[in-house]
Amino acid sequence: MAAITMKGSDAVSASLAECFITIGDNRYNFMQMINFEASITKNKTTVPI
């Protein structure tokens, strides 16, 4: 299956988003978002070479 990527020119507004789910060969619009906030916790460690 080929990876589907979004083109930069397809972004109309940073305040609107759509989430799609692909089941088999069918692609479904799962949800639309107006306001979205995400946070991440990153653990950084030193790895000896």
CHARMM internal coordinates of N, CA and C (Angstrom, degrees):
IC EDIT
DIST 1 N 1 CA 1.4465
DIST 1 CA 1 C 1.5302
ANGL 1 N 1 CA 1 C 108.16
DIST 1 C 2 N 1.2932
ANGL 1 CA 1 C 2 N 116.93
DIHE 1 N 1 CA 1 C 2 N 133.34
DIST 2 N 2 CA 1.4579
ANGL 1 C 2 N 2 CA 121.90
DIHE 1 CA 1 C 2 N 2 CA 179.69
DIST 2 CA 2 C 1.5174
ANGL 2 N 2 CA 2 C 109.92
DIHE 1 C 2 N 2 CA 2 C -78.99
DIST 2 C 3 N 1.3294
ANGL 2 CA 2 C 3 N 116.05
DIHE 2 N 2 CA 2 C 3 N 141.50
DIST 3 N 3 CA 1.4598
ANGL 2 C 3 N 3 CA 120.81
DIHE 2 CA 2 C 3 N 3 CA 178.18
DIST 3 CA 3 C 1.5218
ANGL 3 N 3 CA 3 C 109.41
DIHE 2 C 3 N 3 CA 3 C -72.71
DIST 3 C 4 N 1.3237
ANGL 3 CA 3 C 4 N 116.25
DIHE 3 N 3 CA 3 C 4 N 136.69
DIST 4 N 4 CA 1.4588
ANGL 3 C 4 N 4 CA 121.96
DIHE 3 CA 3 C 4 N 4 CA 178.44
DIST 4 CA 4 C 1.5173
ANGL 4 N 4 CA 4 C 107.61
DIHE 3 C 4 N 4 CA 4 C -100.25
DIST 4 C 5 N 1.3219
ANGL 4 CA 4 C 5 N 116.81
DIHE 4 N 4 CA 4 C 5 N 122.98
DIST 5 N 5 CA 1.4568
ANGL 4 C 5 N 5 CA 120.54
DIHE 4 CA 4 C 5 N 5 CA 179.35
DIST 5 CA 5 C 1.5143
ANGL 5 N 5 CA 5 C 109.58
DIHE 4 C 5 N 5 CA 5 C -120.43
DIST 5 C 6 N 1.3162
ANGL 5 CA 5 C 6 N 115.15
DIHE 5 N 5 CA 5 C 6 N 153.53
DIST 6 N 6 CA 1.4539
ANGL 5 C 6 N 6 CA 121.27
DIHE 5 CA 5 C 6 N 6 CA 179.62
DIST 6 CA 6 C 1.5222
ANGL 6 N 6 CA 6 C 109.16
DIHE 5 C 6 N 6 CA 6 C -90.22
DIST 6 C 7 N 1.3082
ANGL 6 CA 6 C 7 N 116.59
DIHE 6 N 6 CA 6 C 7 N 136.38
DIST 7 N 7 CA 1.4560
ANGL 6 C 7 N 7 CA 121.87
DIHE 6 CA 6 C 7 N 7 CA 175.99
DIST 7 CA 7 C 1.5248
ANGL 7 N 7 CA 7 C 109.01
DIHE 6 C 7 N 7 CA 7 C -83.87
DIST 7 C 8 N 1.3125
ANGL 7 CA 7 C 8 N 116.67
DIHE 7 N 7 CA 7 C 8 N 147.51
DIST 8 N 8 CA 1.4573
ANGL 7 C 8 N 8 CA 120.83
DIHE 7 CA 7 C 8 N 8 CA 179.22
DIST 8 CA 8 C 1.5121
ANGL 8 N 8 CA 8 C 112.58
DIHE 7 C 8 N 8 CA 8 C -60.45
DIST 8 C 9 N 1.3241
ANGL 8 CA 8 C 9 N 117.01
DIHE 8 N 8 CA 8 C 9 N -32.09
DIST 9 N 9 CA 1.4677
ANGL 8 C 9 N 9 CA 120.20
DIHE 8 CA 8 C 9 N 9 CA -179.58
DIST 9 CA 9 C 1.5273
ANGL 9 N 9 CA 9 C 112.36
DIHE 8 C 9 N 9 CA 9 C -73.61
DIST 9 C 10 N 1.3520
ANGL 9 CA 9 C 10 N 118.19
DIHE 9 N 9 CA 9 C 10 N -12.43
DIST 10 N 10 CA 1.4636
ANGL 9 C 10 N 10 CA 121.21
DIHE 9 CA 9 C 10 N 10 CA 178.73
DIST 10 CA 10 C 1.5275
ANGL 10 N 10 CA 10 C 112.66
DIHE 9 C 10 N 10 CA 10 C -80.05
DIST 10 C 11 N 1.3196
ANGL 10 CA 10 C 11 N 117.88
DIHE 10 N 10 CA 10 C 11 N -14.61
DIST 11 N 11 CA 1.4660
ANGL 10 C 11 N 11 CA 121.27
DIHE 10 CA 10 C 11 N 11 CA -178.65
DIST 11 CA 11 C 1.5221
ANGL 11 N 11 CA 11 C 109.06
DIHE 10 C 11 N 11 CA 11 C -78.03
DIST 11 C 12 N 1.3238
ANGL 11 CA 11 C 12 N 116.28
DIHE 11 N 11 CA 11 C 12 N 111.22
DIST 12 N 12 CA 1.4594
ANGL 11 C 12 N 12 CA 121.34
DIHE 11 CA 11 C 12 N 12 CA -178.88
DIST 12 CA 12 C 1.5116
ANGL 12 N 12 CA 12 C 110.67
DIHE 11 C 12 N 12 CA 12 C -85.49
DIST 12 C 13 N 1.3268
ANGL 12 CA 12 C 13 N 116.79
DIHE 12 N 12 CA 12 C 13 N -43.77
DIST 13 N 13 CA 1.4505
ANGL 12 C 13 N 13 CA 121.76
DIHE 12 CA 12 C 13 N 13 CA -177.37
DIST 13 CA 13 C 1.5190
ANGL 13 N 13 CA 13 C 109.10
DIHE 12 C 13 N 13 CA 13 C -151.86
DIST 13 C 14 N 1.3173
ANGL 13 CA 13 C 14 N 116.12
DIHE 13 N 13 CA 13 C 14 N 140.91
DIST 14 N 14 CA 1.4639
ANGL 13 C 14 N 14 CA 120.16
DIHE 13 CA 13 C 14 N 14 CA 178.79
DIST 14 CA 14 C 1.5265
ANGL 14 N 14 CA 14 C 111.48
DIHE 13 C 14 N 14 CA 14 C -75.42
DIST 14 C 15 N 1.3342
ANGL 14 CA 14 C 15 N 118.02
DIHE 14 N 14 CA 14 C 15 N -8.42
DIST 15 N 15 CA 1.4532
ANGL 14 C 15 N 15 CA 120.37
DIHE 14 CA 14 C 15 N 15 CA -178.54
DIST 15 CA 15 C 1.5256
ANGL 15 N 15 CA 15 C 112.69
DIHE 14 C 15 N 15 CA 15 C -93.74
DIST 15 C 16 N 1.3266
ANGL 15 CA 15 C 16 N 118.31
DIHE 15 N 15 CA 15 C 16 N -2.12
DIST 16 N 16 CA 1.4565
ANGL 15 C 16 N 16 CA 122.11
DIHE 15 CA 15 C 16 N 16 CA 179.73
DIST 16 CA 16 C 1.5260
ANGL 16 N 16 CA 16 C 109.24
DIHE 15 C 16 N 16 CA 16 C -123.41
DIST 16 C 17 N 1.3289
ANGL 16 CA 16 C 17 N 116.73
DIHE 16 N 16 CA 16 C 17 N 141.83
DIST 17 N 17 CA 1.4633
ANGL 16 C 17 N 17 CA 120.19
DIHE 16 CA 16 C 17 N 17 CA 179.34
DIST 17 CA 17 C 1.5222
ANGL 17 N 17 CA 17 C 109.82
DIHE 16 C 17 N 17 CA 17 C -147.07
DIST 17 C 18 N 1.3246
ANGL 17 CA 17 C 18 N 116.22
DIHE 17 N 17 CA 17 C 18 N 151.18
DIST 18 N 18 CA 1.4540
ANGL 17 C 18 N 18 CA 123.04
DIHE 17 CA 17 C 18 N 18 CA 174.89
DIST 18 CA 18 C 1.5193
ANGL 18 N 18 CA 18 C 108.05
DIHE 17 C 18 N 18 CA 18 C -128.78
DIST 18 C 19 N 1.3084
ANGL 18 CA 18 C 19 N 115.79
DIHE 18 N 18 CA 18 C 19 N 142.69
DIST 19 N 19 CA 1.4644
ANGL 18 C 19 N 19 CA 121.72
DIHE 18 CA 18 C 19 N 19 CA 178.84
DIST 19 CA 19 C 1.5233
ANGL 19 N 19 CA 19 C 107.77
DIHE 18 C 19 N 19 CA 19 C -117.79
DIST 19 C 20 N 1.3253
ANGL 19 CA 19 C 20 N 116.41
DIHE 19 N 19 CA 19 C 20 N 127.28
DIST 20 N 20 CA 1.4557
ANGL 19 C 20 N 20 CA 121.60
DIHE 19 CA 19 C 20 N 20 CA -177.45
DIST 20 CA 20 C 1.5224
ANGL 20 N 20 CA 20 C 110.44
DIHE 19 C 20 N 20 CA 20 C -113.89
DIST 20 C 21 N 1.3223
ANGL 20 CA 20 C 21 N 116.44
DIHE 20 N 20 CA 20 C 21 N 148.19
DIST 21 N 21 CA 1.4591
ANGL 20 C 21 N 21 CA 123.89
DIHE 20 CA 20 C 21 N 21 CA 174.69
DIST 21 CA 21 C 1.5260
ANGL 21 N 21 CA 21 C 107.39
DIHE 20 C 21 N 21 CA 21 C -119.89
DIST 21 C 22 N 1.3231
ANGL 21 CA 21 C 22 N 115.76
DIHE 21 N 21 CA 21 C 22 N 132.93
DIST 22 N 22 CA 1.4605
ANGL 21 C 22 N 22 CA 120.81
DIHE 21 CA 21 C 22 N 22 CA 177.32
DIST 22 CA 22 C 1.5201
ANGL 22 N 22 CA 22 C 108.85
DIHE 21 C 22 N 22 CA 22 C -107.81
DIST 22 C 23 N 1.3254
ANGL 22 CA 22 C 23 N 116.20
DIHE 22 N 22 CA 22 C 23 N 120.05
DIST 23 N 23 CA 1.4637
ANGL 22 C 23 N 23 CA 122.95
DIHE 22 CA 22 C 23 N 23 CA 176.90
DIST 23 CA 23 C 1.5184
ANGL 23 N 23 CA 23 C 106.58
DIHE 22 C 23 N 23 CA 23 C -119.08
DIST 23 C 24 N 1.3316
ANGL 23 CA 23 C 24 N 115.62
DIHE 23 N 23 CA 23 C 24 N 111.84
DIST 24 N 24 CA 1.4633
ANGL 23 C 24 N 24 CA 119.22
DIHE 23 CA 23 C 24 N 24 CA -175.64
DIST 24 CA 24 C 1.5156
ANGL 24 N 24 CA 24 C 109.16
DIHE 23 C 24 N 24 CA 24 C 66.10
DIST 24 C 25 N 1.3242
ANGL 24 CA 24 C 25 N 116.60
DIHE 24 N 24 CA 24 C 25 N -125.00
DIST 25 N 25 CA 1.4598
ANGL 24 C 25 N 25 CA 121.36
DIHE 24 CA 24 C 25 N 25 CA 177.52
DIST 25 CA 25 C 1.5212
ANGL 25 N 25 CA 25 C 112.54
DIHE 24 C 25 N 25 CA 25 C -99.46
DIST 25 C 26 N 1.3249
ANGL 25 CA 25 C 26 N 117.92
DIHE 25 N 25 CA 25 C 26 N 2.12
DIST 26 N 26 CA 1.4637
ANGL 25 C 26 N 26 CA 122.05
DIHE 25 CA 25 C 26 N 26 CA -177.62
DIST 26 CA 26 C 1.5230
ANGL 26 N 26 CA 26 C 110.49
DIHE 25 C 26 N 26 CA 26 C -99.96
DIST 26 C 27 N 1.3234
ANGL 26 CA 26 C 27 N 115.85
DIHE 26 N 26 CA 26 C 27 N 138.36
DIST 27 N 27 CA 1.4649
ANGL 26 C 27 N 27 CA 122.25
DIHE 26 CA 26 C 27 N 27 CA 179.44
DIST 27 CA 27 C 1.5220
ANGL 27 N 27 CA 27 C 108.84
DIHE 26 C 27 N 27 CA 27 C -115.02
DIST 27 C 28 N 1.3340
ANGL 27 CA 27 C 28 N 116.94
DIHE 27 N 27 CA 27 C 28 N 126.65
DIST 28 N 28 CA 1.4619
ANGL 27 C 28 N 28 CA 122.44
DIHE 27 CA 27 C 28 N 28 CA -175.87
DIST 28 CA 28 C 1.5295
ANGL 28 N 28 CA 28 C 110.22
DIHE 27 C 28 N 28 CA 28 C -118.45
DIST 28 C 29 N 1.3373
ANGL 28 CA 28 C 29 N 115.65
DIHE 28 N 28 CA 28 C 29 N 141.66
DIST 29 N 29 CA 1.4603
ANGL 28 C 29 N 29 CA 120.48
DIHE 28 CA 28 C 29 N 29 CA 173.43
DIST 29 CA 29 C 1.5184
ANGL 29 N 29 CA 29 C 107.21
DIHE 28 C 29 N 29 CA 29 C -79.35
DIST 29 C 30 N 1.3287
ANGL 29 CA 29 C 30 N 116.56
DIHE 29 N 29 CA 29 C 30 N 108.13
DIST 30 N 30 CA 1.4583
ANGL 29 C 30 N 30 CA 122.41
DIHE 29 CA 29 C 30 N 30 CA -175.01
DIST 30 CA 30 C 1.5220
ANGL 30 N 30 CA 30 C 111.95
DIHE 29 C 30 N 30 CA 30 C -79.56
DIST 30 C 31 N 1.3368
ANGL 30 CA 30 C 31 N 116.91
DIHE 30 N 30 CA 30 C 31 N -42.79
DIST 31 N 31 CA 1.4600
ANGL 30 C 31 N 31 CA 119.39
DIHE 30 CA 30 C 31 N 31 CA 179.71
DIST 31 CA 31 C 1.5224
ANGL 31 N 31 CA 31 C 109.94
DIHE 30 C 31 N 31 CA 31 C -163.28
DIST 31 C 32 N 1.3205
ANGL 31 CA 31 C 32 N 114.98
DIHE 31 N 31 CA 31 C 32 N 161.97
DIST 32 N 32 CA 1.4539
ANGL 31 C 32 N 32 CA 122.57
DIHE 31 CA 31 C 32 N 32 CA 173.81
DIST 32 CA 32 C 1.5152
ANGL 32 N 32 CA 32 C 107.49
DIHE 31 C 32 N 32 CA 32 C -122.25
DIST 32 C 33 N 1.3211
ANGL 32 CA 32 C 33 N 116.17
DIHE 32 N 32 CA 32 C 33 N 139.37
DIST 33 N 33 CA 1.4663
ANGL 32 C 33 N 33 CA 121.04
DIHE 32 CA 32 C 33 N 33 CA -177.38
DIST 33 CA 33 C 1.5166
ANGL 33 N 33 CA 33 C 110.60
DIHE 32 C 33 N 33 CA 33 C -121.16
DIST 33 C 34 N 1.3160
ANGL 33 CA 33 C 34 N 115.51
DIHE 33 N 33 CA 33 C 34 N 142.65
DIST 34 N 34 CA 1.4624
ANGL 33 C 34 N 34 CA 121.38
DIHE 33 CA 33 C 34 N 34 CA 174.72
DIST 34 CA 34 C 1.5234
ANGL 34 N 34 CA 34 C 109.22
DIHE 33 C 34 N 34 CA 34 C -106.36
DIST 34 C 35 N 1.3144
ANGL 34 CA 34 C 35 N 116.85
DIHE 34 N 34 CA 34 C 35 N -49.71
DIST 35 N 35 CA 1.4611
ANGL 34 C 35 N 35 CA 121.67
DIHE 34 CA 34 C 35 N 35 CA 178.23
DIST 35 CA 35 C 1.5175
ANGL 35 N 35 CA 35 C 108.56
DIHE 34 C 35 N 35 CA 35 C -117.67
DIST 35 C 36 N 1.3297
ANGL 35 CA 35 C 36 N 116.75
DIHE 35 N 35 CA 35 C 36 N 127.79
DIST 36 N 36 CA 1.4583
ANGL 35 C 36 N 36 CA 121.03
DIHE 35 CA 35 C 36 N 36 CA -178.63
DIST 36 CA 36 C 1.5115
ANGL 36 N 36 CA 36 C 108.87
DIHE 35 C 36 N 36 CA 36 C -142.52
DIST 36 C 37 N 1.3122
ANGL 36 CA 36 C 37 N 115.92
DIHE 36 N 36 CA 36 C 37 N 132.62
DIST 37 N 37 CA 1.4587
ANGL 36 C 37 N 37 CA 120.91
DIHE 36 CA 36 C 37 N 37 CA 177.68
DIST 37 CA 37 C 1.5194
ANGL 37 N 37 CA 37 C 108.03
DIHE 36 C 37 N 37 CA 37 C -132.09
DIST 37 C 38 N 1.3105
ANGL 37 CA 37 C 38 N 116.38
DIHE 37 N 37 CA 37 C 38 N 131.76
DIST 38 N 38 CA 1.4666
ANGL 37 C 38 N 38 CA 121.52
DIHE 37 CA 37 C 38 N 38 CA -179.78
DIST 38 CA 38 C 1.5167
ANGL 38 N 38 CA 38 C 109.21
DIHE 37 C 38 N 38 CA 38 C -127.26
DIST 38 C 39 N 1.3120
ANGL 38 CA 38 C 39 N 115.82
DIHE 38 N 38 CA 38 C 39 N 148.91
DIST 39 N 39 CA 1.4625
ANGL 38 C 39 N 39 CA 120.73
DIHE 38 CA 38 C 39 N 39 CA 175.62
DIST 39 CA 39 C 1.5223
ANGL 39 N 39 CA 39 C 108.46
DIHE 38 C 39 N 39 CA 39 C -136.88
DIST 39 C 40 N 1.3173
ANGL 39 CA 39 C 40 N 115.86
DIHE 39 N 39 CA 39 C 40 N 154.81
DIST 40 N 40 CA 1.4545
ANGL 39 C 40 N 40 CA 120.62
DIHE 39 CA 39 C 40 N 40 CA -177.87
DIST 40 CA 40 C 1.5281
ANGL 40 N 40 CA 40 C 108.65
DIHE 39 C 40 N 40 CA 40 C -140.40
DIST 40 C 41 N 1.3148
ANGL 40 CA 40 C 41 N 115.48
DIHE 40 N 40 CA 40 C 41 N 144.41
DIST 41 N 41 CA 1.4524
ANGL 40 C 41 N 41 CA 121.51
DIHE 40 CA 40 C 41 N 41 CA 174.38
DIST 41 CA 41 C 1.5223
ANGL 41 N 41 CA 41 C 107.46
DIHE 40 C 41 N 41 CA 41 C -110.47
DIST 41 C 42 N 1.3197
ANGL 41 CA 41 C 42 N 115.76
DIHE 41 N 41 CA 41 C 42 N 123.60
DIST 42 N 42 CA 1.4634
ANGL 41 C 42 N 42 CA 120.66
DIHE 41 CA 41 C 42 N 42 CA -176.29
DIST 42 CA 42 C 1.5264
ANGL 42 N 42 CA 42 C 108.97
DIHE 41 C 42 N 42 CA 42 C -112.89
DIST 42 C 43 N 1.3226
ANGL 42 CA 42 C 43 N 116.43
DIHE 42 N 42 CA 42 C 43 N 128.75
DIST 43 N 43 CA 1.4613
ANGL 42 C 43 N 43 CA 122.10
DIHE 42 CA 42 C 43 N 43 CA 175.36
DIST 43 CA 43 C 1.5189
ANGL 43 N 43 CA 43 C 107.93
DIHE 42 C 43 N 43 CA 43 C -104.24
DIST 43 C 44 N 1.3283
ANGL 43 CA 43 C 44 N 115.84
DIHE 43 N 43 CA 43 C 44 N 121.94
DIST 44 N 44 CA 1.4519
ANGL 43 C 44 N 44 CA 121.06
DIHE 43 CA 43 C 44 N 44 CA -178.33
DIST 44 CA 44 C 1.5280
ANGL 44 N 44 CA 44 C 109.00
DIHE 43 C 44 N 44 CA 44 C -109.70
DIST 44 C 45 N 1.3260
ANGL 44 CA 44 C 45 N 116.24
DIHE 44 N 44 CA 44 C 45 N 128.54
DIST 45 N 45 CA 1.4682
ANGL 44 C 45 N 45 CA 120.78
DIHE 44 CA 44 C 45 N 45 CA 178.97
DIST 45 CA 45 C 1.5139
ANGL 45 N 45 CA 45 C 109.49
DIHE 44 C 45 N 45 CA 45 C -129.67
DIST 45 C 46 N 1.3191
ANGL 45 CA 45 C 46 N 115.06
DIHE 45 N 45 CA 45 C 46 N 156.81
DIST 46 N 46 CA 1.4608
ANGL 45 C 46 N 46 CA 121.35
DIHE 45 CA 45 C 46 N 46 CA 177.15
DIST 46 CA 46 C 1.5319
ANGL 46 N 46 CA 46 C 107.89
DIHE 45 C 46 N 46 CA 46 C -94.19
DIST 46 C 47 N 1.3212
ANGL 46 CA 46 C 47 N 116.17
DIHE 46 N 46 CA 46 C 47 N 129.54
DIST 47 N 47 CA 1.4492
ANGL 46 C 47 N 47 CA 122.20
DIHE 46 CA 46 C 47 N 47 CA -179.36
DIST 47 CA 47 C 1.5215
ANGL 47 N 47 CA 47 C 108.03
DIHE 46 C 47 N 47 CA 47 C -110.83
DIST 47 C 48 N 1.3321
ANGL 47 CA 47 C 48 N 117.63
DIHE 47 N 47 CA 47 C 48 N 123.44
DIST 48 N 48 CA 1.4696
ANGL 47 C 48 N 48 CA 118.64
DIHE 47 CA 47 C 48 N 48 CA 179.51
DIST 48 CA 48 C 1.5253
ANGL 48 N 48 CA 48 C 111.66
DIHE 47 C 48 N 48 CA 48 C -68.09
DIST 48 C 49 N 1.3225
ANGL 48 CA 48 C 49 N 115.15
DIHE 48 N 48 CA 48 C 49 N 143.90
DIST 49 N 49 CA 1.4618
ANGL 48 C 49 N 49 CA 120.11
DIHE 48 CA 48 C 49 N 49 CA -179.04
DIST 49 CA 49 C 1.5205
ANGL 49 N 49 CA 49 C 109.67
DIHE 48 C 49 N 49 CA 49 C -92.08
END
COOR INIT
IC SEED 1 N 1 CA 1 C
IC BUILD
